[in-house]
Structure formats: structure tokens, C-alpha cells
Amino acid sequence: MVSSFRKDELSRGLCNLLTEAYLKVKDLGYDEIVTEFDKVECTLTPHIQEYPDLVLETKRRIAEMKFLLLSEKGLSFEVIQGLHKDVRDLGYLNIDSEDTPETIFCRHCLNHKKYPLAIEVATALKKSVLSELDSSRDSKEAYAYKAIARCNRIISLAKEHL
């Protein structure tokens, strides 16, 4: 299907649909959250097929929203790990979009006493942040240092329990 909307209009529509879905299900359970975000993806996908980058952005944002919402629901470690993998497999646009889900997953690892995995994920995130920092010395520098500090705290906490 060829869309009659411009790409920027479709991107704004994605943001609006995601916000509406979030507000609708934020206090609900796993099934409702997954169903609602799957519905958003099915609704939007036919209209954005001509923009592969927007299709990927849609999948990425939906996976991230599911992960962020469901990581607070007390689900099993394996479920959260699977949701984290879904986000990670779609890739990250930049260090900002990588930092939040990776840090949340690290904390989830700590809460479930998966200390070696917390160290592994936090170390990889720290490496990404340092790489980003090396490649661009701009306004992201302060953010990068905060992300590195968070990674160091996670690694230290995990090592205390090993």
C-alpha cells in the first residue's frame, strides 16, 4: 500500500499511537500490553511499507515500550530477558536509546542475582558509550559520562555479590 502521508506525518502518527497505547495499558498486565502494542504495529505497518527505516523504527519503539512497561510488572527473569533480546535484536539508533533499556535490564539482572550477566551487559554498554564519546565531542559528552557512571555502579554492585 502506498501511503498518501509524508514520512514526517507518519512518524508523528507513530508517536501519537504509541502514547495513546501507553496511556491505555500502563496499569494493565502482560497480555493487554502485548496485545495493544501488537495492534498498533498492525495498524501502522501497512501505511509505512514504503519507508523501511520507519518500519524498523516502529518495530524498535514498540519492542522498547513493551520492555519498559513489562519490566516493572514483576515478571520472571526469562520473560524480561526475552523482551530485552527483542529490543536488542532490532538495534539502537544512538547511545541515548541504548542506555535506558540496557540499564533497566542490568538492574533486573541485579534484582535476580544474575551478577555475571549484569557485569557483561554493563561492560558492553560502557564500551558503547566510550566509543560514542570518542567519535563525537559535543553535547552528548555529559550524558555519556553519566551513563558510564551508572555502568560503573552496576558493575560494582554485581561484583560485591560474586
Beta strands, then each sheet from edge to edge (+ up, - down):
end
